[in-house]
């Protein structure tokens, strides 16, 4: 039976790979612009000393005040054939979020982003405020706003405005996971970066689009490095119960084992009665 299985595997050959999606790139227009005019990240000379996190948080509060229903916005329909009335409706959404855009621009040029969240532990997971769900949701909505304004700018041929919003969005993706060391934050960062680069792909497919080769190659690689975050989360159990780490170097006494077990039990079930 084993030989029959091996024969079937060899005869069937390797699995058929999934087709690579086609990326359309329009011929770039002849221009005398410098190669790095269309940067997708802020120049060091444009940055301002300070912490970006408070600005992103304030932008999220402003977005919540407007309470935009994003399920009502059809991003697929945004294009040259969109009726003028619907395009004006989208511009109205942009105008209502002017304060959020302004705060996002101020955040994106800051030299650092420190969210000051405590390290992830089993104990913090039991706290409703232990994970930054609201901040992550606000970042997703900010990404929608930047995506919307950038695409409208492309429709009007305003490449400078589109590049500005893409810079802000890609900076948001990197700021969101800075210092947080949460896989959840990294996943949202990757999602936001994917949304922004999707707009770049649309831009490259437009007639008379500038050459974006140098702008793309100048981006960090990997753009979002999840390896440090994964290492950090793998150590969560040892941050939560430092005594467990000592198992690697010595044998714990019975009393220490009982104490560690009690800490673990009451961290998972904080409502349990302690005798």
N, C-alpha and C positions, 0 to 999 in steps of 0.2 A: 504493500500500500504506500510505503514511503517513496519507493522509486516511481510509482505512478504519479504521485503528487509532484515530485521533482520534475518529471517529464512535462506535466501540464504547465507548470510555472515557466519552464524553459521555452516550451512551444508557444505559450501565449505572449511572451516577450514583455518588455517594460510597459507600464501603464501609459496611455496616451496623455501627454501633457495638456493642460488647459491652454486654449488659445490666448496669446498675448493681446490685450486690447490695443487697437490702433490709435495712435496719437497723431492728430493732424497738426502739421506745422506749416503755416503760410510762409511764402517767400518774404523775407524781411525787407523793409524798405531801405533804399540807399540813404544814408544819413551821415553827417559829419559829427554826430554826437560822440562823446567819449564812451568807451566800452562800459564803464561803471556808472553811467548816468542813471540807469534803471536798477538801482540797488534794491535788494529784497531784505536788507538788514540795515540798521542805522549806522552811519559813520561815527567813529569815535569822537570826532569834533562836534557832532550834533548832540552828544549825550550831556546830561546834567546830573551832578552829584545828588544822590538821594535814594530813598527806598520806594520802589514802585508799588508795593503791596497796598498801602493805604489808598492810592489812587484807583487801583483796580477794584477795591472794595467799595469805594464811593461810587464808581461807575455802575457797579452792580445794584446799589441802592437806587440810583437814578433810573436804571432800566426797570426795576421792580415797580417804581412809581408810575411809569407809563403803562406797564402791564400789557405788552404787545402779545397777541395771539399768533404765534408763528405757524401754527397749522393752517392758518388762513392765507399764508404767503406761498405762492407756487413758484419756487425758484426755477423750475423747469421751463416755465413760460417766458422767463426773462430773456429777451433776444431782440434782434432787429425788427421782427414781425409783430412784436407786442403792440397792441393798440395804445394810442397816446393816452387815453383815459386811465388805463391800468398802470402805465408808467408814471403818471402824475400821482396816482395813489401810493405808489412805492416811494416817490419823492416826499410825500407827506409823512410817511413813516420815518424817513431819514431826518426830516426837520424836527419831528417830535422828540428825537433822541439826540438833539444837538449837544446837550450837556454831557451825555454819556460819551459821545465822540471826543469832546474836548478833554475830558478826564482821561480817556484812553490814550490820547496823544501825549498827554503829560506823563502818564505812566510808562509808556513805551520808550521814552528817551532817558529814563533813570538808569543809573549805572549799576544798580543791584535790585534784587527783589527778595525780601526776607519776610516770610509769612509768620515766623515765630510760633509755629505749632510744636508742641512737645513731641518727643520721639514716640513712635507707635509701640504700645504695649497692650497686653491682654486687658489690663485695667482700663486703659483709655477707650478700648473698643466698647466697653460697657457704658461709657458716658455718651449720651445723645449728641453732645457737642465734640466728641472725640475725633470725628472725621469731618472734613470741610465740604459737606455736600452742597451747602448753599453757595459757597464760593465757586465750586466747580460748575454748578448750574448757571450762575451769573456769567462765568467765562464762556460757556456755550452760547448764551444769548448774545454776548458781546461779539463773538465770532460770527454769528448770523448777521448782526448789524454791519460789521466790516465787510463781510461777503456781499451783502446787498449793495452797499454804497460803492464798493469796488466794481461790481458788475455794471451798475448804472453809469459809472464813470467811463468804463470801456465802451459802452453803447454810444456815449457822446464823444468818444475819441479823446478823452482827457486822460492820457496815459500817466501823467504826473500824479494826478489824484488817485488813480488806481494803484500805482506803485506805493504811495503813501499808506493806503489802507492795508495793502499786503504786508508792508513792513510792520505795521502795528499788529496785525493778526499773527504773524510768525513770531514776533517778540512776545506776544501774549502766550503762545504755545510754550515757549521756553521759560518764561517767567512763572507760569502756572505750576510747573513741577520743580522749580528752584527751591532747594532747601526742604521741601516737603517729604521727599523720600517715601512716597506712597505709590504703589502700582496703579491704584485708581486714578491718581492725578496724572501719572504718565500716560495712561490710556486716553484720558480726555485731551491731554496735550497732543498726542498722536492724531486724534480725531480732528482737532482744530487745525493742525498743520496740514492734514490731508485736505481739509476744506479750502484752505488758502492756496495750496499748490494746485488744487482743481481749478481755481480761478486763473492761476498762471497758465495752466494748460489751455484754457479758453482764450486767454490773451494771445498765446503763441499761434493759435489757429486763426486769428483775425487777419483780414487783409491789411497790408501795410504795417503789421506789427513790428516793433523794433526787435533787434536780435537780443534775446534774453539769455544767451549761452553763458556769458560771464557772470551775470547776476545769479544764475543757478549754481554754477561751479564755486562761487564764493561762499555759499552757505556751508555751515559746519556739517561734517560727516562723521558719525551719524548725527542727524539733526536732533533726535531724542534718544539718548543712551539710557536704556532701562536697566542695564546691568548693575550699577550701583544701588538702584532702588531694590532690585530683587535680593541682593546681598543684605541690604538693610532689613528687609522684611523677614528674611530667613533667621535673623538674630532676634526676632521679636520675643521668642520664648525665653531667651537668656536675659534680655533687658527686663522682662517682666518678673523673672525669678532668678536673680543672680546666683543663688545657691546651686542651681542646676549646673552651672558652668564648672563648678568645683568638682563635679563628678569625673571630669577628665583628668584631674590631678590627685584626687584623694577619695577615700571611702567615707561616705557620710554616716553619722551615727543614726540610730533609730529615732532619736528625738528630732534631729534635723530633717529626716525624711518625713516624719509626721507633720512638722511645721511647714515644709514645702508643700505637702499635699493639701493642708488646710488652706494655705494661701491660694493655691490653684483652684480649689473647690469654690471658695467664697468669691474669687474673682469672676468665675464663670456664672455662679448663682449668687449674686449679691443680696438677694432677698431671703436667702436661707437663714434660719435662726442659728446663732452661735451659742454653743453651750459653754 
